[in-house]
Amino acid sequence: MTTPKMICVGSAAQDVFLTGKVFTPKCEGGICYEHLKLGDKFAVEQLIYAPGGNAMHASVTFARQGLDTSFVGLIGDDPAGQALLAEFDKESIHTQHVVSDSEFTTSYSTILLAPNGERTILNYHGEPLSSRPDIISSDVLKGDWLYVSAVGSMEVLKTIVTTAKTNGMKIAFNPATAELAHPQACADIFEHIDLLALNKEEAQLFVDGTDIVTLARELAKSTEYVLVSDGPRGAVATDGTVLVKAGLYEDVPVIDRTGAGDAFTSGFVAHVATGASLKKALIFASANSTSVVGAIGATEGILHTGADIHDMPVEEVDHNE
């Protein structure tokens, strides 16, 4: 099998993590807060810069799995943008379709990381793809798989999906907040994609169901592959014929949950793209996500090809049972 060519379209951002006891959460009425009194000055214990953004995270997973990976998006010609270009280069991710413009400001997130791994994210959304839709042309969207997330415009997203489909690409769609704000327009795209990845709460925006197995079966009426996750409670994947269900890969200390969902989804897509079984794809997705929560930053723990992956209990049944 030739190496799949992956194209990632969506967001890339510069993340800065601030850690310290000052971010220890305090819980009131079942809701936890990081209390920072207005006007006070707080000392933090650590500052870490890391690449961020849904599609950025996915591109790192694909590249580290040895796939031919390109990123398509907009960044500013600023220090954050230059840092991202350096990260792409370090990971051997093609950037010929990344537009760096001095009129843009790169997406930026400040992440207040609590000692228990939870966090508060202050996010500045940079230039949306809708400001330069011309960079998503038919000549750009040529490859085996398109991974798309956090486009920021339903109109541009529809154009991207239809263009890629016309070019014979398989499409993996992981809707982000911007897309989920338009559930009907989002659902209209499902029939044009090949793989849909959602968490349980997101899936419930589109179909009825109280458990992830039911949700996955309902979503599979619209697209070939469906992946529905439920955090540490596990996940379900189906191709319309076989349905596999797995629990927690490994109970590890959580240092930072940032990017765990992206690592899970992109890990699954990477293995489906190379022809792996649903079981192997789900196991790797779980291992990739577990590795990510053990380090600060969304890409630090992403697994490289050849990483030692242990087996885990996976239930495999007929999709229609």
C-alpha positions as CSV (number, residue, x, y, z in Angstrom):
1,M,0.0,0.0,0.0
2,T,1.3,3.4,-0.9
3,T,1.7,6.0,1.8
4,P,-1.6,7.9,2.1
5,K,-1.5,11.6,1.4
6,M,-3.3,13.6,4.2
7,I,-4.4,17.2,3.9
8,C,-5.4,19.0,7.1
9,V,-7.6,22.1,6.8
10,G,-8.5,24.2,9.8
11,S,-6.9,26.0,12.8
12,A,-3.3,26.3,13.9
13,A,-2.5,28.3,17.0
14,Q,0.2,29.2,19.5
15,D,-0.6,28.0,23.0
16,V,1.0,29.3,26.1
17,F,0.5,27.3,29.3
18,L,0.6,28.9,32.7
19,T,0.9,26.4,35.7
20,G,0.9,26.9,39.4
21,K,-1.0,26.4,42.7
22,V,-2.8,29.7,42.1
23,F,-4.9,27.8,39.5
24,T,-6.1,25.1,42.0
25,P,-9.8,24.9,41.5
26,K,-12.4,25.7,44.1
27,C,-15.8,24.0,43.8
28,E,-19.1,25.5,44.6
29,G,-22.4,23.8,44.0
30,G,-20.8,21.1,41.9
31,I,-19.1,23.6,39.6
32,C,-15.3,24.2,39.9
33,Y,-13.6,27.6,39.3
34,E,-10.2,29.0,39.2
35,H,-10.5,32.1,41.5
36,L,-8.3,35.0,40.5
37,K,-9.1,38.1,42.5
38,L,-9.3,41.2,40.3
39,G,-6.4,43.6,40.9
40,D,-4.1,41.1,42.5
41,K,-0.8,39.9,41.1
42,F,-0.2,36.2,41.0
43,A,3.0,34.2,40.5
44,V,3.0,31.2,38.2
45,E,5.4,28.3,38.5
46,Q,5.9,27.4,34.8
47,L,5.4,28.9,31.3
48,I,5.3,26.5,28.3
49,Y,4.8,27.3,24.7
50,A,3.3,24.7,22.4
51,P,1.5,24.4,19.1
52,G,-2.3,24.3,19.2
53,G,-5.4,24.2,17.0
54,N,-7.5,21.2,16.0
55,A,-6.1,20.6,12.5
56,M,-2.5,21.3,13.7
57,H,-2.9,18.6,16.3
58,A,-4.2,16.1,13.7
59,S,-1.4,16.9,11.3
60,V,1.2,16.1,13.9
61,T,-0.4,12.7,14.5
62,F,-0.4,11.9,10.8
63,A,3.2,13.0,10.3
64,R,4.4,11.0,13.3
65,Q,2.7,8.0,11.9
66,G,4.7,8.3,8.7
67,L,1.9,9.7,6.5
68,D,2.5,12.3,3.8
69,T,0.9,15.3,5.5
70,S,0.1,18.8,4.4
71,F,-1.5,21.7,6.3
72,V,-3.7,24.3,4.7
73,G,-4.6,27.5,6.7
74,L,-3.9,31.1,7.5
75,I,-1.4,32.5,10.1
76,G,0.0,35.9,10.8
77,D,3.5,37.0,9.9
78,D,4.2,37.4,13.6
79,P,6.2,35.6,16.3
80,A,3.4,33.1,16.9
81,G,3.1,32.4,13.2
82,Q,6.9,31.9,12.9
83,A,6.8,29.5,15.8
84,L,4.1,27.4,14.1
85,L,6.1,27.3,10.8
86,A,9.1,26.0,12.8
87,E,6.9,23.3,14.4
88,F,5.5,22.3,11.0
89,D,9.1,22.0,9.7
90,K,10.2,20.0,12.7
91,E,7.4,17.5,12.1
92,S,8.0,17.3,8.3
93,I,4.5,18.7,7.6
94,H,4.2,20.4,4.2
95,T,3.4,24.1,4.4
96,Q,3.3,25.2,0.7
97,H,-0.4,26.0,1.2
98,V,0.0,27.9,4.5
99,V,-0.6,31.6,3.9
100,S,1.5,33.8,6.3
101,D,0.4,37.5,6.0
102,S,1.5,40.5,8.0
103,E,-2.2,41.7,7.9
104,F,-3.2,38.6,9.9
105,T,-2.8,37.8,13.6
106,T,-2.1,34.2,14.4
107,S,-4.6,32.4,16.7
108,Y,-3.4,32.4,20.3
109,S,-4.5,30.7,23.5
110,T,-3.5,31.3,27.1
111,I,-4.2,28.2,29.1
112,L,-4.5,28.3,32.9
113,L,-3.6,24.8,33.8
114,A,-4.9,23.5,37.1
115,P,-2.9,20.9,39.1
116,N,-5.5,18.2,38.3
117,G,-5.1,18.6,34.6
118,E,-8.2,20.6,33.9
119,R,-7.8,24.0,32.5
120,T,-9.3,27.4,31.6
121,I,-8.6,28.5,28.0
122,L,-8.5,32.1,26.9
123,N,-8.6,31.9,23.1
124,Y,-8.0,34.6,20.5
125,H,-9.3,33.3,17.1
126,G,-7.0,34.5,14.3
127,E,-7.9,35.1,10.7
128,P,-10.7,32.8,9.5
129,L,-10.4,30.9,6.3
130,S,-13.5,32.8,5.0
131,S,-11.2,35.8,4.6
132,R,-9.1,34.0,2.0
133,P,-11.3,31.2,0.6
134,D,-9.2,31.3,-2.6
135,I,-6.4,29.2,-0.9
136,I,-8.8,26.2,-0.8
137,S,-8.8,25.5,-4.5
138,S,-9.3,22.3,-6.4
139,D,-5.6,22.0,-7.1
140,V,-4.9,22.2,-3.3
141,L,-7.4,19.6,-2.3
142,K,-5.8,16.6,-4.0
143,G,-4.8,13.6,-2.0
144,D,-6.2,10.5,-0.3
145,W,-7.8,11.9,2.9
146,L,-9.0,15.3,4.0
147,Y,-9.1,16.1,7.7
148,V,-11.2,19.2,8.3
149,S,-12.1,20.9,11.6
150,A,-12.6,24.5,12.9
151,V,-13.0,26.2,9.5
152,G,-15.2,29.0,11.0
153,S,-17.6,29.4,8.1
154,M,-20.2,26.9,7.0
155,E,-20.2,28.2,3.5
156,V,-16.4,27.7,3.1
157,L,-16.7,24.3,4.8
158,K,-19.3,23.2,2.3
159,T,-17.1,24.3,-0.6
160,I,-14.1,22.5,0.9
161,V,-16.0,19.3,1.3
162,T,-17.6,19.3,-2.1
163,T,-14.4,20.1,-3.8
164,A,-12.5,17.4,-2.0
165,K,-15.2,14.9,-2.8
166,T,-15.2,15.9,-6.5
167,N,-11.4,15.2,-6.5
168,G,-12.1,11.7,-5.1
169,M,-10.8,12.3,-1.6
170,K,-12.1,10.6,1.5
171,I,-13.1,13.1,4.1
172,A,-12.8,12.9,7.9
173,F,-14.9,15.6,9.7
174,N,-14.4,16.5,13.3
175,P,-16.8,19.5,13.9
176,A,-15.5,22.2,16.2
177,T,-17.4,24.8,18.2
178,A,-17.9,27.0,15.1
179,E,-19.5,24.2,13.1
180,L,-21.5,22.8,16.0
181,A,-23.2,26.2,16.5
182,H,-25.0,25.4,13.2
183,P,-26.3,21.8,13.7
184,Q,-28.6,21.6,10.7
185,A,-26.0,23.0,8.2
186,C,-23.5,20.7,9.8
187,A,-25.7,17.7,9.5
188,D,-26.3,18.5,5.8
189,I,-22.6,17.9,5.2
190,F,-22.6,14.4,6.8
191,E,-23.8,12.7,3.6
192,H,-20.7,14.0,1.7
193,I,-18.1,12.8,4.2
194,D,-16.6,9.3,4.9
195,L,-15.8,9.6,8.6
196,L,-17.5,11.5,11.3
197,A,-16.0,12.0,14.8
198,L,-17.9,13.4,17.7
199,N,-18.1,13.1,21.5
200,K,-21.3,12.0,23.2
201,E,-22.7,15.4,23.9
202,E,-21.9,16.6,20.3
203,A,-23.6,13.5,18.8
204,Q,-26.7,14.2,20.8
205,L,-27.1,17.5,18.8
206,F,-27.8,15.4,15.7
207,V,-29.5,12.2,16.7
208,D,-31.4,10.8,19.7
209,G,-29.8,8.4,22.1
210,T,-28.6,8.1,25.7
211,D,-25.6,5.9,25.1
212,I,-22.8,6.0,22.6
213,V,-23.6,2.7,20.9
214,T,-27.1,4.0,20.0
215,L,-25.7,7.3,18.9
216,A,-23.1,5.7,16.7
217,R,-25.7,3.5,15.0
218,E,-27.9,6.4,14.3
219,L,-25.1,8.5,12.9
220,A,-24.0,5.6,10.7
221,K,-27.1,6.1,8.6
222,S,-25.5,9.2,7.2
223,T,-21.8,8.3,6.7
224,E,-19.6,5.2,6.4
225,Y,-17.3,5.5,9.5
226,V,-18.5,6.9,12.8
227,L,-16.5,7.5,16.0
228,V,-18.2,8.5,19.2
229,S,-16.2,9.1,22.3
230,D,-17.2,9.5,25.9
231,G,-14.0,10.6,27.6
232,P,-12.6,8.2,30.1
233,R,-15.7,6.1,29.8
234,G,-14.6,4.8,26.4
235,A,-15.7,5.0,22.8
236,V,-17.5,3.3,19.9
237,A,-16.6,3.0,16.3
238,T,-18.5,1.5,13.4
239,D,-18.2,1.1,9.7
240,G,-21.9,0.2,9.2
241,T,-21.0,-3.5,9.3
242,V,-18.9,-4.0,12.4
243,L,-19.2,-2.1,15.7
244,V,-16.4,-2.0,18.2
245,K,-16.5,-0.7,21.7
246,A,-13.6,0.0,24.1
247,G,-13.2,1.4,27.5
248,L,-10.2,3.2,29.1
249,Y,-6.9,2.3,27.5
250,E,-4.9,2.8,30.7
251,D,-5.5,4.7,33.9
252,V,-2.7,7.2,34.0
253,P,-2.2,10.5,36.0
254,V,-3.6,13.4,34.0
255,I,-1.2,16.3,33.6
256,D,-3.1,18.2,30.9
257,R,-6.2,17.3,28.9
258,T,-5.6,19.8,26.1
259,G,-5.7,18.1,22.7
260,A,-6.7,14.7,24.0
261,G,-9.8,14.6,21.8
262,D,-7.9,15.6,18.8
263,A,-5.2,13.0,19.4
264,F,-8.0,10.4,19.8
265,T,-9.8,11.3,16.5
266,S,-6.7,11.8,14.4
267,G,-5.2,8.6,15.7
268,F,-8.3,6.7,14.6
269,V,-8.3,8.4,11.2
270,A,-4.5,7.7,10.7
271,H,-5.1,4.0,11.1
272,V,-8.3,3.8,9.0
273,A,-6.4,5.6,6.3
274,T,-3.7,2.9,6.2
275,G,-6.3,0.1,6.0
276,A,-6.2,-1.0,9.7
277,S,-9.1,-2.7,11.2
278,L,-11.6,-0.8,13.4
279,K,-10.2,-2.6,16.4
280,K,-6.6,-1.6,15.7
281,A,-7.7,2.0,14.9
282,L,-9.6,2.3,18.1
283,I,-6.8,0.9,20.2
284,F,-4.3,3.3,18.7
285,A,-6.6,6.2,19.1
286,S,-7.0,5.4,22.8
287,A,-3.2,5.0,23.2
288,N,-2.5,8.3,21.5
289,S,-5.0,10.2,23.6
290,T,-3.7,8.5,26.8
291,S,-0.1,9.5,25.9
292,V,-1.2,13.1,25.3
293,V,-2.7,13.7,28.7
294,G,0.6,12.7,30.3
295,A,2.4,15.8,29.1
296,I,1.8,19.5,28.9
297,G,0.7,20.7,25.5
298,A,-1.5,19.0,22.9
299,T,1.4,17.6,20.7
300,E,4.1,16.7,23.2
301,G,2.7,13.2,23.9
302,I,1.5,12.3,20.4
303,L,2.9,8.9,19.5
304,H,5.5,8.2,16.8
305,T,5.4,5.3,14.4
306,G,6.7,2.2,16.1
307,A,5.6,3.2,19.6
308,D,4.9,0.3,21.9
309,I,1.1,-0.1,22.0
310,H,-0.4,-2.7,24.3
311,D,-3.6,-4.5,23.7
312,M,-6.8,-3.6,25.5
313,P,-10.3,-5.2,25.8
314,V,-12.4,-4.4,22.8
315,E,-15.9,-5.7,22.2
316,E,-16.6,-6.4,18.6
317,V,-20.2,-7.1,17.4
318,D,-22.4,-6.9,14.3
319,H,-23.4,-3.3,13.7
320,N,-27.1,-4.2,13.6
321,E,-27.2,-6.4,16.8
